[in-house]
Amino acid sequence: MPLKHYVEGAGSPRFLGIDPGATGGLAAIDAYAGELAFCARMPLLGKEIDTETVFNILRGVVLDLAAKEEPPPLCILEKAHAMPGQGVVSMFNYGRGFGRLLGALEISGCPFRLVTPQAWQKAILGTGKRGKGNKDAEAALAMRRWPEVKKLAQVKANNGAVDALLLAEYGRNKGA
């Protein structure tokens, strides 16, 4: 699947970020300058996460780096958790999608770390509190840091892609 927001000439992706869920996203940056390699909304097949496409993206990055005799990238996956007010069916679907992402990571050979939203938001934004203010701050930070995602970050439906980008940046900053 070609990613709409792939940046030609960027360094090898060293840190991947995944914001799980149907409204989530995938992103990759290099380890040195933090240049953007790609950033996109979560691929879907109907209303479900397209796990095959996610796997193919992950495996492609791992194999590309292996061909250069470089280690695989580290993926930072936002840790899934129940949210107050969520219905049983929606939480079940979210958990099932999260499990499929874990499987895609395992099978692709891409090492990963689970990070809570509070931990990465505190490290990146200085606050671990949820809310609209954080989403606005996340979009503003992404647009300042990576001007090439400005169009993507300005659309509310792309919050998951922006979160994935900031998760990758969290990994780079922490050397996770």
N, C-alpha and C positions, 0 to 999 in steps of 0.2 A: 504494500500500500504506500503510495507516495505521500509524504507528509507535506501539507501545504506550507508549513512554516519552517522548512528545512533551510539552513543557511549554507550555501556553497562556500567552500574554502575554510570553514571553521575547523578548529583543532579536533582531534579525536575525542569522542565523548568519553569522559571519565566518570561523570556523576549523572545518574538518571534520577528523576523524581517521578513518583506515581501518586496521584491523588485518586484513590479508589472510588468506585461508584459510577453510575451511568452519566453523571454530570461532572465526572473527574477529568483527568488529563494525564498526558505523558510529556516529559521534557528531558533534554540532555544538554549538559554544558561540559566544556573541557576543564581540566584541573588547573591549568596555569593562569590564564587570563579570565577564566569564567565565560569565555565566548559561547554564545548560543549555537548549539548544533541543530536542535529541533524543539518545537513546542506545538502541541496539538491537543484537541479535545479527545476524550476517551473514544476509541473506535467502538461503534455499536453495530450489532446485528439485530435489527428490530429494536426492542427495548433492553436487550441484554448486552453485556460487555462482549465484544468480539475477541474472545480469548486467543483464537488462532492468529489474528492479526497482531495482537499484543506480543504473543510468543515469537512470531516472525520478526517483529521489530527488535525485541530483546536478543534473540539468537543472531540476527544480522549484525548487531553491534558487537556482540561477543566474538563472533567469527571474524569480523573485520579486524578487530584488535589482535586476535590470535594470529592472523595472517601476517601482521606486522611484528609478531613476537612480543606483544604487549599484554599486560594483564587485563582481565575483564573489568568493566566499569563496576562501580558500586551503586546499587540502587537504593534510594531512600523511599520507603513505602509508608504512607501515613497509616498509622495503626487504627484499625476499625474499632468502633465502640458504639454501644447503643446511645441514642440521643433521646432526651425527654420529649414526649409528645409524638414520637414516631410510632406508627402502627406496627402491629406484629408482622403483617405480610411484607411491608416495605423493609423492615429490619431483616427479615429472613432473606429477601432478595438481595439486599445490600451485603449481608454476610456470605451468601452464596457467590456473589461476584468477587468479593474479597478473597474467598478461598480459591476461586479460579485464577485470580492474579498471583496468589502465592504459588499455585501449581505451575503457572507459566514461568515464574521466576526460577523455581527449582529446576524444572526441566531444561530451561535455556542455559543453565550454568552460570547465571548472573548472580553474584553474591548480593545480599540485601540486608538492610537493617530496618526494623520497625521503629517509627518515631511518633510520639503522640502529637496531636495538633498544638497543644499547649507548649511543648518543648521547642518545636521548630519556630512557632510564631514568636515566642519570647526571645529566642536567639536572633531571629531576623528582624522583627518589628519592635522588640523591647517590651512586648506585652503578650500574654498567653490567653487573653480574654477573647471570646468569640463575639461576633456581631457585625453589623453593617459597616461600622467604622473601620474594622479590620480589613474587610474586603476592599474598601476604598483605598486604604493605606497599602495593601498588597498590590493592587493594580498600579498605584502611583509609583511604588518602588520598582516594580517590574518595568514600567515605561522609562523610568530614569536610568536604570541599569542596562536595559536592553531596548533601545529605541525601536528596533526592528519589530517588536511585538506590540507596538502602540495600538494598532488597529485591533488586534486580538484582545488586548487587555481592557479596551474601552467597552467591550460588550459583556454585559452581566452573565450571559450564558456561558462565557469562557472562563469563569472564575476557577474552575477545576484545572484548566491548563495553566493559568497563572500560579495556582497553588503548587502544581507539579514543578514548575520552573523554580519556585522559591524553595521547595523541598530539595531539589538538586543543588541549589546554592547553599542550603544548610549543610548538605553533605560535604561540599567543597570547603566551606568555612571551618567545619569541625574536623575535617580530615577523617571523617567517620570511618 
